[in-house]
Amino acid sequence: MSLDRRLSALEDRLGYEFSDRVLLVQALTHGSYGDGQRKVDNYQRLEFLGDRVLGLFTAGILYLKSGDDEGGLARKLNALVRKETCAEVAEELELGEIIRMSKATEKQGGRERVSILGDASEAILGAIYLDGGYAAAKEFYERHWHDRMLDVLDRSLKDPKTELQEQAAAKKYSSPAYHVVEQSGPDHRPSFVIKVLVDDFSGTGSGPSKKDAERQAAQNLLDQWK
């Protein structure tokens, strides 16, 4: 299938038709594409923008749904805006099949990697914001993120690391052990992927700090146990 037809099919899944398809192609281009032999605009700048747009829309939900103070709102925002959720959106949109990346990255499982899928979905959101404005981006968010955010918000507000520790002890399992699987991003904006192990069980999470990623990993394992 030609690139134009694949992009058209993707636009059908997105529910949005781009006026400037260059933005869409850029949003689908990983930094490894071209194997360093040629300079190609990748999705990093659009992902940066999309991350902020996602944060804005989600902060709006929190303001309306939660009576927490600023600190509590900030903690919930970090829990809600995470790579796993964005990767779920990417999988729903089948982005992994069309992201442009190097052969080496593809062989290393790049098309299924949570960090790449999550970044790409945020880049798509940023591209739609640039191409169609606030209303178009908000409509896209409402279709693909809004219900997921409400589901997360409705879960127990107890710290997931504490809950995991308590449940592991109650089940007479070993204590949770957290390990850094991946660290990426620039020094001023790092991203961590962490795995938690409890006997033969494991969960993964990501976030802008090790602490946030550990919370997400704990929650991921708790969700599996449920």
MDAnalysis code that builds the backbone (N, CA, C; Angstrom):
import MDAnalysis as mda
import numpy as np

u = mda.Universe.empty(678, n_residues=226, atom_resindex=np.repeat(np.arange(226), 3), trajectory=True)
u.add_TopologyAttr("name", ["N", "CA", "C"] * 226)
u.add_TopologyAttr("resid", np.arange(1, 227))
u.add_TopologyAttr("resname", ["MET", "SER", "LEU", "ASP", "ARG", "ARG", "LEU", "SER", "ALA", "LEU", "GLU", "ASP", "ARG", "LEU", "GLY", "TYR", "GLU", "PHE", "SER", "ASP", "ARG", "VAL", "LEU", "LEU", "VAL", "GLN", "ALA", "LEU", "THR", "HIS", "GLY", "SER", "TYR", "GLY", "ASP", "GLY", "GLN", "ARG", "LYS", "VAL", "ASP", "ASN", "TYR", "GLN", "ARG", "LEU", "GLU", "PHE", "LEU", "GLY", "ASP", "ARG", "VAL", "LEU", "GLY", "LEU", "PHE", "THR", "ALA", "GLY", "ILE", "LEU", "TYR", "LEU", "LYS", "SER", "GLY", "ASP", "ASP", "GLU", "GLY", "GLY", "LEU", "ALA", "ARG", "LYS", "LEU", "ASN", "ALA", "LEU", "VAL", "ARG", "LYS", "GLU", "THR", "CYS", "ALA", "GLU", "VAL", "ALA", "GLU", "GLU", "LEU", "GLU", "LEU", "GLY", "GLU", "ILE", "ILE", "ARG", "MET", "SER", "LYS", "ALA", "THR", "GLU", "LYS", "GLN", "GLY", "GLY", "ARG", "GLU", "ARG", "VAL", "SER", "ILE", "LEU", "GLY", "ASP", "ALA", "SER", "GLU", "ALA", "ILE", "LEU", "GLY", "ALA", "ILE", "TYR", "LEU", "ASP", "GLY", "GLY", "TYR", "ALA", "ALA", "ALA", "LYS", "GLU", "PHE", "TYR", "GLU", "ARG", "HIS", "TRP", "HIS", "ASP", "ARG", "MET", "LEU", "ASP", "VAL", "LEU", "ASP", "ARG", "SER", "LEU", "LYS", "ASP", "PRO", "LYS", "THR", "GLU", "LEU", "GLN", "GLU", "GLN", "ALA", "ALA", "ALA", "LYS", "LYS", "TYR", "SER", "SER", "PRO", "ALA", "TYR", "HIS", "VAL", "VAL", "GLU", "GLN", "SER", "GLY", "PRO", "ASP", "HIS", "ARG", "PRO", "SER", "PHE", "VAL", "ILE", "LYS", "VAL", "LEU", "VAL", "ASP", "ASP", "PHE", "SER", "GLY", "THR", "GLY", "SER", "GLY", "PRO", "SER", "LYS", "LYS", "ASP", "ALA", "GLU", "ARG", "GLN", "ALA", "ALA", "GLN", "ASN", "LEU", "LEU", "ASP", "GLN", "TRP", "LYS"])
u.atoms.positions = np.array([
    [0.843, -1.186, 0.000],
    [0.000, 0.000, 0.000],
    [0.891, 1.253, 0.000],
    [0.559, 2.233, -0.837],
    [1.351, 3.452, -0.924],
    [1.247, 4.259, 0.362],
    [2.217, 5.165, 0.564],
    [2.219, 5.992, 1.762],
    [0.956, 6.839, 1.841],
    [0.537, 7.410, 0.702],
    [-0.670, 8.245, 0.712],
    [-1.893, 7.458, 1.180],
    [-2.021, 6.227, 0.713],
    [-3.171, 5.413, 1.104],
    [-3.090, 5.031, 2.581],
    [-1.883, 4.766, 3.054],
    [-1.716, 4.431, 4.468],
    [-2.028, 5.636, 5.347],
    [-1.629, 6.818, 4.898],
    [-1.927, 8.031, 5.660],
    [-3.426, 8.311, 5.659],
    [-4.075, 8.078, 4.523],
    [-5.522, 8.276, 4.451],
    [-6.249, 7.322, 5.391],
    [-5.785, 6.079, 5.428],
    [-6.393, 5.096, 6.326],
    [-6.196, 5.505, 7.784],
    [-5.007, 6.045, 8.078],
    [-4.741, 6.512, 9.434],
    [-5.640, 7.689, 9.779],
    [-5.817, 8.625, 8.851],
    [-6.689, 9.763, 9.111],
    [-8.116, 9.313, 9.411],
    [-8.556, 8.237, 8.756],
    [-9.880, 7.685, 9.055],
    [-9.938, 7.206, 10.499],
    [-8.863, 6.555, 10.952],
    [-8.836, 6.075, 12.336],
    [-8.736, 7.234, 13.318],
    [-8.003, 8.266, 12.921],
    [-7.862, 9.444, 13.781],
    [-9.169, 10.224, 13.883],
    [-9.974, 10.142, 12.825],
    [-11.173, 10.977, 12.762],
    [-10.827, 12.417, 12.443],
    [-9.688, 12.606, 11.792],
    [-9.237, 13.962, 11.458],
    [-8.437, 13.911, 10.162],
    [-8.738, 14.836, 9.248],
    [-8.019, 14.930, 7.980],
    [-7.105, 16.153, 8.015],
    [-5.833, 15.945, 7.789],
    [-4.847, 17.020, 7.864],
    [-4.894, 17.926, 6.641],
    [-4.773, 19.223, 6.871],
    [-4.578, 20.175, 5.779],
    [-3.130, 20.134, 5.328],
    [-2.217, 19.962, 6.289],
    [-0.784, 19.880, 6.009],
    [-0.287, 18.507, 6.428],
    [-0.187, 17.604, 5.466],
    [0.211, 16.233, 5.781],
    [1.682, 16.125, 6.186],
    [2.444, 17.163, 5.918],
    [3.844, 17.156, 6.352],
    [3.906, 16.998, 7.868],
    [2.967, 17.632, 8.563],
    [2.917, 17.513, 10.016],
    [2.619, 16.077, 10.441],
    [1.724, 15.422, 9.722],
    [1.383, 14.042, 10.050],
    [2.580, 13.125, 9.838],
    [3.271, 13.298, 8.717],
    [4.451, 12.474, 8.437],
    [5.526, 12.703, 9.495],
    [5.719, 13.961, 9.885],
    [6.710, 14.269, 10.918],
    [6.339, 13.607, 12.242],
    [5.046, 13.608, 12.575],
    [4.588, 12.998, 13.818],
    [4.802, 11.489, 13.835],
    [4.997, 10.905, 12.664],
    [5.181, 9.459, 12.540],
    [6.636, 9.079, 12.296],
    [7.559, 10.028, 12.491],
    [8.969, 9.786, 12.180],
    [9.813, 9.743, 13.447],
    [10.331, 8.554, 13.760],
    [11.206, 8.371, 14.924],
    [12.595, 8.932, 14.630],
    [13.299, 9.311, 15.677],
    [14.623, 9.916, 15.521],
    [15.639, 9.024, 14.838],
    [15.407, 7.708, 14.834],
    [16.362, 6.782, 14.209],
    [16.188, 6.680, 12.705],
    [15.093, 7.209, 12.175],
    [14.798, 7.039, 10.749],
    [15.904, 7.645, 9.890],
    [16.343, 6.890, 8.891],
    [17.426, 7.337, 8.026],
    [18.781, 6.876, 8.499],
    [18.821, 6.219, 9.689],
    [20.079, 5.676, 10.226],
    [21.193, 6.709, 10.285],
    [20.830, 7.972, 10.484],
    [21.841, 9.013, 10.604],
    [22.483, 9.431, 9.303],
    [22.056, 8.848, 8.178],
    [22.658, 9.173, 6.886],
    [22.097, 10.469, 6.302],
    [20.929, 10.859, 6.745],
    [20.335, 12.092, 6.257],
    [19.504, 12.710, 7.358],
    [19.413, 14.026, 7.347],
    [18.664, 14.735, 8.373],
    [17.188, 14.751, 7.994],
    [16.362, 14.201, 8.870],
    [14.926, 14.151, 8.651],
    [14.239, 14.686, 9.903],
    [13.275, 15.555, 9.713],
    [12.526, 16.063, 10.856],
    [11.777, 14.921, 11.527],
    [12.028, 14.732, 12.831],
    [11.340, 13.662, 13.556],
    [10.266, 14.234, 14.474],
    [9.676, 13.361, 15.285],
    [8.506, 13.771, 16.052],
    [8.822, 14.422, 17.403],
    [10.095, 14.638, 17.740],
    [10.431, 15.098, 19.086],
    [9.789, 16.438, 19.439],
    [9.843, 17.385, 18.525],
    [9.258, 18.698, 18.822],
    [7.729, 18.619, 18.917],
    [7.124, 17.831, 18.057],
    [5.668, 17.669, 18.117],
    [5.263, 16.907, 19.377],
    [6.071, 15.951, 19.792],
    [5.788, 15.219, 21.023],
    [5.862, 16.161, 22.224],
    [6.823, 17.060, 22.218],
    [6.954, 18.071, 23.280],
    [5.676, 18.908, 23.361],
    [5.192, 19.355, 22.214],
    [3.966, 20.160, 22.181],
    [2.757, 19.324, 22.602],
    [2.641, 18.119, 22.037],
    [1.503, 17.270, 22.350],
    [1.426, 16.909, 23.819],
    [2.578, 16.717, 24.444],
    [2.620, 16.414, 25.872],
    [1.998, 17.555, 26.677],
    [2.282, 18.801, 26.277],
    [1.725, 19.969, 26.976],
    [0.231, 20.119, 26.708],
    [-0.187, 19.841, 25.486],
    [-1.615, 19.903, 25.153],
    [-2.368, 18.840, 25.954],
    [-1.804, 17.643, 26.016],
    [-2.404, 16.560, 26.790],
    [-2.517, 16.950, 28.256],
    [-1.451, 17.564, 28.779],
    [-1.465, 18.002, 30.169],
    [-2.531, 19.053, 30.425],
    [-2.699, 19.969, 29.476],
    [-3.703, 21.026, 29.629],
    [-5.105, 20.439, 29.696],
    [-5.434, 19.569, 28.750],
    [-6.778, 18.982, 28.720],
    [-7.040, 18.150, 29.980],
    [-6.025, 17.396, 30.401],
    [-6.190, 16.547, 31.574],
    [-6.276, 17.381, 32.851],
    [-5.513, 18.471, 32.912],
    [-5.598, 19.372, 34.063],
    [-7.003, 19.955, 34.177],
    [-7.628, 20.203, 33.043],
    [-8.999, 20.704, 33.048],
    [-9.962, 19.702, 33.666],
    [-9.781, 18.415, 33.328],
    [-10.616, 17.367, 33.917],
    [-10.408, 17.316, 35.428],
    [-9.152, 17.351, 35.852],
    [-8.848, 17.283, 37.275],
    [-9.449, 18.461, 38.033],
    [-9.370, 19.638, 37.456],
    [-9.921, 20.834, 38.111],
    [-11.418, 20.673, 38.357],
    [-12.103, 20.065, 37.389],
    [-13.550, 19.897, 37.508],
    [-13.945, 18.715, 38.386],
    [-13.123, 17.652, 38.382],
    [-13.505, 16.414, 39.050],
    [-12.901, 16.234, 40.435],
    [-11.841, 16.965, 40.756],
    [-11.129, 16.761, 42.015],
    [-11.103, 18.048, 42.831],
    [-11.282, 17.893, 44.131],
    [-11.225, 19.056, 45.023],
    [-9.881, 19.210, 45.692],
    [-8.852, 18.514, 45.202],
    [-7.519, 18.575, 45.808],
    [-6.894, 19.956, 45.680],
    [-5.892, 20.195, 46.545],
    [-5.106, 21.415, 46.418],
    [-4.095, 21.245, 45.283],
    [-3.249, 22.231, 45.082],
    [-2.310, 22.210, 43.950],
    [-1.410, 20.983, 43.979],
    [-0.887, 20.660, 45.175],
    [0.003, 19.499, 45.264],
    [-0.695, 18.209, 44.893],
    [-1.928, 18.045, 45.380],
    [-2.681, 16.839, 45.063],
    [-3.031, 16.751, 43.594],
    [-3.390, 17.900, 43.019],
    [-3.696, 17.920, 41.587],
    [-2.464, 17.547, 40.767],
    [-1.302, 18.068, 41.178],
    [-0.062, 17.780, 40.440],
    [0.267, 16.294, 40.486],
    [0.079, 15.670, 41.654],
    [0.361, 14.234, 41.772],
    [-0.578, 13.415, 40.899],
    [-1.841, 13.797, 40.871],
    [-2.791, 13.062, 40.036],
    [-2.501, 13.270, 38.554],
    [-2.092, 14.489, 38.198],
    [-1.761, 14.758, 36.799],
    [-0.621, 13.853, 36.346],
    [0.414, 13.718, 37.181],
    [1.542, 12.856, 36.832],
    [1.111, 11.404, 36.677],
    [0.121, 10.990, 37.474],
    [-0.364, 9.612, 37.391],
    [-1.208, 9.383, 36.148],
    [-1.898, 10.424, 35.704],
    [-2.806, 10.286, 34.573],
    [-2.114, 10.417, 33.226],
    [-1.171, 11.364, 33.131],
    [-0.486, 11.605, 31.851],
    [0.758, 10.738, 31.819],
    [0.626, 9.525, 31.357],
    [1.741, 8.588, 31.378],
    [1.862, 7.868, 30.048],
    [3.055, 7.323, 29.819],
    [3.345, 6.717, 28.522],
    [2.468, 5.504, 28.237],
    [2.137, 4.730, 29.276],
    [1.328, 3.544, 29.033],
    [-0.027, 3.900, 28.425],
    [-0.656, 4.958, 28.969],
    [-1.948, 5.377, 28.439],
    [-1.812, 5.860, 27.005],
    [-0.770, 6.652, 26.757],
    [-0.536, 7.145, 25.397],
    [-0.231, 5.996, 24.446],
    [0.494, 4.983, 24.944],
    [0.794, 3.818, 24.109],
    [-0.482, 3.034, 23.783],
    [-1.420, 2.980, 24.737],
    [-2.708, 2.332, 24.472],
    [-3.435, 3.035, 23.335],
    [-3.392, 4.366, 23.340],
    [-4.014, 5.139, 22.268],
    [-3.335, 4.810, 20.937],
    [-1.998, 4.751, 20.964],
    [-1.246, 4.443, 19.743],
    [-1.610, 3.064, 19.202],
    [-1.759, 2.087, 20.100],
    [-2.127, 0.742, 19.668],
    [-3.535, 0.731, 19.074],
    [-4.432, 1.481, 19.684],
    [-5.796, 1.585, 19.174],
    [-5.808, 2.170, 17.768],
    [-4.906, 3.109, 17.506],
    [-4.828, 3.770, 16.203],
    [-3.902, 3.041, 15.223],
    [-3.268, 1.952, 15.714],
    [-2.350, 1.154, 14.885],
    [-1.174, 2.000, 14.383],
    [-0.660, 2.853, 15.245],
    [0.464, 3.707, 14.853],
    [1.744, 2.904, 14.648],
    [1.906, 1.837, 15.426],
    [3.144, 1.063, 15.347],
    [3.438, 0.546, 13.951],
    [2.400, 0.320, 13.176],
    [2.586, -0.233, 11.834],
    [3.120, 0.795, 10.843],
    [2.937, 2.080, 11.147],
    [3.256, 3.107, 10.156],
    [4.368, 4.063, 10.603],
    [4.805, 3.980, 11.863],
    [5.888, 4.848, 12.324],
    [7.147, 4.566, 11.514],
    [7.795, 5.624, 11.041],
    [9.040, 5.483, 10.284],
    [10.201, 5.418, 11.270],
    [10.986, 4.351, 11.184],
    [12.130, 4.165, 12.077],
    [13.199, 3.372, 11.362],
    [14.383, 3.319, 11.945],
    [15.469, 2.568, 11.327],
    [15.207, 1.075, 11.432],
    [15.841, 0.324, 10.552],
    [15.713, -1.136, 10.582],
    [16.209, -1.691, 11.914],
    [17.285, -1.087, 12.433],
    [17.846, -1.560, 13.702],
    [16.847, -1.372, 14.839],
    [16.211, -0.206, 14.888],
    [15.223, 0.056, 15.936],
    [14.038, -0.886, 15.797],
    [13.633, -1.141, 14.556],
    [12.524, -2.056, 14.318],
    [12.866, -3.460, 14.795],
    [14.095, -3.916, 14.510],
    [14.508, -5.262, 14.915],
    [14.572, -5.382, 16.432],
    [14.805, -4.268, 17.106],
    [14.882, -4.258, 18.566],
    [13.504, -4.121, 19.217],
    [12.450, -4.261, 18.411],
    [11.094, -4.205, 18.952],
    [10.524, -2.816, 19.050],
    [11.048, -1.903, 18.232],
    [10.621, -0.508, 18.300],
    [9.143, -0.291, 18.039],
    [8.563, -1.131, 17.211],
    [7.150, -0.938, 16.865],
    [6.210, -1.324, 18.012],
    [6.733, -2.018, 19.004],
    [5.925, -2.376, 20.168],
    [6.399, -1.661, 21.431],
    [7.434, -0.848, 21.330],
    [8.013, -0.218, 22.522],
    [7.088, 0.871, 23.066],
    [6.803, 0.788, 24.353],
    [5.871, 1.728, 24.989],
    [6.324, 3.171, 24.821],
    [7.617, 3.425, 25.005],
    [8.104, 4.806, 24.926],
    [7.907, 5.391, 23.532],
    [8.153, 4.604, 22.488],
    [8.000, 5.084, 21.115],
    [6.525, 5.280, 20.775],
    [5.697, 4.313, 21.123],
    [4.263, 4.422, 20.839],
    [3.653, 5.602, 21.587],
    [4.042, 5.770, 22.850],
    [3.516, 6.883, 23.632],
    [3.922, 8.227, 23.072],
    [5.195, 8.341, 22.694],
    [5.672, 9.598, 22.102],
    [4.948, 9.902, 20.793],
    [4.726, 8.882, 19.986],
    [4.089, 9.089, 18.682],
    [2.646, 9.570, 18.840],
    [1.915, 9.013, 19.807],
    [0.533, 9.458, 19.986],
    [0.478, 10.896, 20.483],
    [1.430, 11.286, 21.332],
    [1.504, 12.685, 21.774],
    [1.883, 13.594, 20.605],
    [2.763, 13.104, 19.743],
    [3.150, 13.886, 18.564],
    [1.959, 14.092, 17.637],
    [1.137, 13.064, 17.483],
    [-0.080, 13.187, 16.669],
    [-0.986, 14.265, 17.258],
    [-1.161, 14.249, 18.568],
    [-1.984, 15.258, 19.233],
    [-1.422, 16.660, 18.986],
    [-0.096, 16.791, 19.091],
    [0.534, 18.084, 18.816],
    [0.361, 18.514, 17.374],
    [0.442, 17.568, 16.446],
    [0.278, 17.883, 15.022],
    [-1.147, 18.336, 14.724],
    [-2.110, 17.674, 15.331],
    [-3.509, 18.072, 15.122],
    [-3.753, 19.466, 15.699],
    [-3.140, 19.747, 16.842],
    [-3.265, 21.079, 17.453],
    [-2.725, 22.149, 16.514],
    [-1.581, 21.897, 15.903],
    [-0.994, 22.875, 14.973],
    [-1.816, 22.998, 13.694],
    [-2.308, 21.879, 13.214],
    [-3.007, 21.858, 11.927],
    [-4.450, 22.362, 12.038],
    [-5.131, 21.981, 13.110],
    [-6.557, 22.297, 13.211],
    [-6.953, 23.176, 14.372],
    [-6.006, 23.459, 15.272],
    [-6.306, 24.340, 16.389],
    [-6.822, 23.614, 17.625],
    [-7.171, 24.402, 18.621],
    [-7.585, 23.887, 19.925],
    [-8.785, 22.949, 19.814],
    [-9.814, 23.366, 19.076],
    [-11.056, 22.584, 19.006],
    [-10.815, 21.198, 18.414],
    [-10.015, 21.129, 17.349],
    [-9.737, 19.838, 16.711],
    [-8.953, 18.928, 17.653],
    [-7.966, 19.505, 18.350],
    [-7.171, 18.719, 19.286],
    [-8.024, 18.235, 20.454],
    [-8.910, 19.093, 20.947],
    [-9.776, 18.712, 22.066],
    [-10.719, 17.588, 21.647],
    [-11.248, 17.648, 20.435],
    [-12.135, 16.592, 19.948],
    [-11.388, 15.267, 19.866],
    [-10.153, 15.304, 19.379],
    [-9.324, 14.098, 19.298],
    [-9.062, 13.551, 20.700],
    [-8.744, 14.433, 21.631],
    [-8.512, 14.035, 23.028],
    [-9.759, 13.389, 23.612],
    [-10.908, 13.996, 23.392],
    [-12.154, 13.477, 23.952],
    [-12.421, 12.053, 23.465],
    [-12.097, 11.769, 22.218],
    [-12.352, 10.441, 21.656],
    [-11.408, 9.385, 22.214],
    [-10.156, 9.762, 22.428],
    [-9.146, 8.740, 22.715],
    [-8.549, 8.766, 24.114],
    [-8.671, 9.850, 24.847],
    [-8.075, 9.930, 26.183],
    [-9.088, 10.116, 27.309],
    [-10.141, 10.851, 27.052],
    [-11.025, 11.310, 28.119],
    [-11.526, 10.177, 29.022],
    [-12.103, 9.134, 28.439],
    [-12.642, 8.036, 29.243],
    [-11.539, 7.295, 29.986],
    [-10.381, 7.153, 29.365],
    [-9.259, 6.496, 30.036],
    [-8.854, 7.289, 31.280],
    [-8.840, 8.613, 31.160],
    [-8.469, 9.461, 32.285],
    [-9.475, 9.315, 33.421],
    [-10.753, 9.259, 33.096],
    [-11.781, 9.121, 34.133],
    [-11.665, 7.769, 34.836],
    [-11.348, 6.719, 34.063],
    [-11.182, 5.393, 34.659],
    [-10.047, 5.396, 35.680],
    [-8.926, 6.015, 35.300],
    [-7.778, 6.083, 36.206],
    [-8.130, 6.904, 37.440],
    [-8.832, 7.996, 37.230],
    [-9.187, 8.898, 38.327],
    [-10.108, 8.223, 39.324],
    [-10.925, 7.290, 38.846],
    [-11.887, 6.607, 39.710],
    [-11.260, 5.494, 40.543],
    [-10.016, 5.136, 40.247],
    [-9.364, 4.070, 40.998],
    [-9.014, 4.537, 42.422],
    [-8.604, 3.601, 43.206],
    [-8.220, 3.931, 44.582],
    [-7.173, 5.020, 44.599],
    [-7.353, 5.973, 45.530],
    [-6.411, 7.078, 45.654],
    [-5.238, 6.720, 46.565],
    [-5.238, 5.506, 47.104],
    [-4.151, 5.071, 47.954],
    [-2.869, 4.951, 47.140],
    [-1.731, 5.296, 47.733],
    [-0.455, 5.206, 47.021],
    [-0.246, 3.771, 46.551],
    [-0.062, 3.547, 45.240],
    [0.022, 2.170, 44.724],
    [1.219, 1.388, 45.256],
    [2.335, 2.064, 45.569],
    [3.496, 1.342, 46.102],
    [3.177, 0.782, 47.489],
    [2.478, 1.584, 48.293],
    [2.088, 1.124, 49.625],
    [1.095, -0.025, 49.525],
    [0.129, 0.125, 48.617],
    [-0.876, -0.923, 48.447],
    [-0.241, -2.216, 47.948],
    [0.713, -2.101, 47.017],
    [1.383, -3.294, 46.494],
    [2.170, -3.984, 47.609],
    [2.849, -3.208, 48.432],
    [3.612, -3.776, 49.550],
    [2.679, -4.539, 50.493],
    [1.522, -3.953, 50.787],
    [0.568, -4.576, 51.702],
    [-0.029, -5.845, 51.092],
    [-0.383, -5.788, 49.811],
    [-0.977, -6.964, 49.173],
    [0.036, -8.095, 49.041],
    [1.285, -7.744, 48.730],
    [2.329, -8.766, 48.617],
    [2.524, -9.467, 49.957],
    [2.536, -8.694, 51.049],
    [2.696, -9.275, 52.382],
    [1.506, -10.162, 52.735],
    [0.302, -9.697, 52.382],
    [-0.909, -10.469, 52.687],
    [-0.922, -11.797, 51.934],
    [-0.360, -11.803, 50.720],
    [-0.307, -13.023, 49.917],
    [0.919, -13.873, 50.235],
    [1.731, -13.368, 51.201],
    [2.980, -14.033, 51.592],
    [3.962, -14.145, 50.424],
    [3.967, -13.101, 49.566],
    [4.942, -13.013, 48.493],
    [6.164, -12.242, 48.986],
    [7.204, -12.244, 48.175],
    [8.390, -11.443, 48.504],
    [8.069, -9.955, 48.382],
    [8.900, -9.110, 48.967],
    [8.697, -7.661, 48.885],
    [8.941, -7.190, 47.458],
    [8.200, -6.190, 47.002],
    [8.397, -5.664, 45.634],
    [9.813, -5.141, 45.431],
    [10.395, -5.461, 44.277],
    [11.732, -4.976, 43.910],
    [11.616, -4.197, 42.605],
    [12.138, -2.972, 42.594],
    [12.012, -2.085, 41.440],
    [13.353, -1.983, 40.701],
    [13.279, -2.062, 39.356],
    [14.487, -2.014, 38.534],
    [14.274, -1.052, 37.353],
    [15.275, -0.232, 37.062],
    [15.209, 0.668, 35.904],
    [15.453, -0.147, 34.642],
    [14.482, -0.129, 33.723],
    [14.590, -0.848, 32.461],
    [15.137, 0.061, 31.365],
    [14.731, 1.311, 31.403],
    [15.130, 2.240, 30.338],
    [15.131, 3.664, 30.874],
    [16.132, 4.436, 30.470],
    [16.166, 5.869, 30.761],
    [16.459, 6.604, 29.460],
    [15.606, 7.558, 29.115],
    [15.769, 8.271, 27.854],
    [15.440, 9.742, 28.051],
    [15.609, 10.507, 26.972],
    [15.298, 11.926, 27.023],
    [16.477, 12.755, 27.488],
    [16.428, 14.066, 27.255],
    [17.504, 14.964, 27.680],
    [17.545, 15.103, 29.202],
    [18.653, 15.640, 29.724],
    [18.830, 15.751, 31.169],
    [17.736, 16.597, 31.820],
    [17.275, 17.629, 31.099],
    [16.270, 18.517, 31.685],
    [14.861, 17.930, 31.608],
    [14.683, 16.833, 30.848],
    [13.358, 16.224, 30.725],
    [13.501, 14.713, 30.527],
    [13.986, 14.021, 31.560],
    [14.214, 12.579, 31.426],
    [12.909, 11.795, 31.456],
    [12.997, 10.559, 31.016],
    [11.864, 9.639, 31.061],
    [12.395, 8.285, 31.510],
    [11.722, 7.677, 32.478],
    [12.166, 6.410, 33.029],
    [11.107, 5.326, 32.787],
    [11.577, 4.131, 32.501],
    [10.722, 2.951, 32.451],
    [11.234, 2.001, 33.526],
    [10.353, 1.604, 34.427],
    [10.755, 0.785, 35.572],
    [9.883, -0.463, 35.643],
    [10.501, -1.580, 36.027],
    [9.783, -2.837, 36.229],
    [9.808, -3.181, 37.711],
    [8.671, -3.626, 38.218],
    [8.597, -4.109, 39.598],
    [8.383, -5.612, 39.554],
    [9.114, -6.327, 40.395],
    [9.029, -7.783, 40.453],
    [8.555, -8.214, 41.833],
    [7.573, -9.107, 41.844],
    [7.109, -9.748, 43.078],
    [6.993, -11.234, 42.774],
    [7.985, -11.996, 43.232],
    [8.061, -13.414, 42.882],
    [8.005, -13.574, 41.356],
    [7.007, -14.302, 40.825],
    [6.938, -14.522, 39.379],
    [6.088, -13.483, 38.660],
    [5.650, -12.455, 39.389],
    [4.802, -11.417, 38.804],
    [5.623, -10.162, 38.513],
    [5.198, -9.421, 37.497],
    [5.902, -8.184, 37.171],
    [4.936, -7.144, 36.625],
    [5.311, -5.895, 36.799],
    [4.550, -4.782, 36.245],
    [5.514, -3.716, 35.769],
    [5.117, -2.932, 34.793],
    [5.983, -1.882, 34.265],
    [5.275, -0.535, 34.343],
    [6.089, 0.507, 34.413],
    [5.551, 1.861, 34.447],
    [6.583, 2.839, 33.949],
    [6.130, 4.013, 33.567],
    [7.043, 5.041, 33.088],
    [6.636, 6.385, 33.666],
    [7.583, 7.322, 33.660],
    [7.288, 8.645, 34.183],
    [8.494, 9.549, 34.098],
    [8.315, 10.829, 34.418],
    [9.407, 11.797, 34.339],
    [10.409, 11.691, 35.484],
    [10.126, 10.839, 36.470],
    [11.057, 10.580, 37.569],
    [10.969, 9.106, 37.938],
    [11.993, 8.612, 38.632],
    [11.970, 7.215, 39.045],
    [10.783, 6.950, 39.974],
    [10.484, 7.909, 40.849],
    [9.396, 7.732, 41.800],
    [8.055, 7.588, 41.079],
    [7.814, 8.456, 40.088],
    [6.566, 8.369, 39.329],
    [6.476, 7.054, 38.561],
    [7.601, 6.648, 37.954],
    [7.613, 5.400, 37.190],
    [7.380, 4.196, 38.103],
    [7.930, 4.236, 39.316],
    [7.716, 3.151, 40.268],
    [6.244, 3.063, 40.669],
    [5.598, 4.221, 40.873],
    [4.176, 4.214, 41.210],
    [3.355, 3.576, 40.086],
    [3.700, 3.942, 38.840],
    [2.960, 3.402, 37.703],
    [3.201, 1.904, 37.563],
    [4.413, 1.456, 37.831],
    [4.719, 0.021, 37.763],
    [3.928, -0.738, 38.824],
    [3.866, -0.169, 40.026],
    [3.107, -0.794, 41.107],
    [1.628, -0.872, 40.741],
    [1.092, 0.199, 40.188],
    [-0.315, 0.213, 39.800],
    [-0.594, -0.812, 38.700],
    [0.352, -0.932, 37.762],
    [0.204, -1.894, 36.674],
    [0.099, -3.314, 37.204],
    [0.933, -3.654, 38.194],
    [0.885, -4.989, 38.777],
    [-0.396, -5.183, 39.597],
    [-0.808, -4.145, 40.326],
    [-2.054, -4.228, 41.093],
    [-3.235, -4.473, 40.161],
    [-3.236, -3.797, 39.012],
    [-4.327, -3.977, 38.035],
    [-4.367, -5.416, 37.537],
    [-3.190, -6.015, 37.355],
    [-3.148, -7.415, 36.914],
    [-3.727, -8.341, 37.975],
    [-3.438, -8.062, 39.228],
    [-3.947, -8.892, 40.311],
    [-5.450, -8.762, 40.472],
    [-5.992, -7.606, 40.097],
    [-7.435, -7.421, 40.191],
    [-8.173, -8.283, 39.177],
])
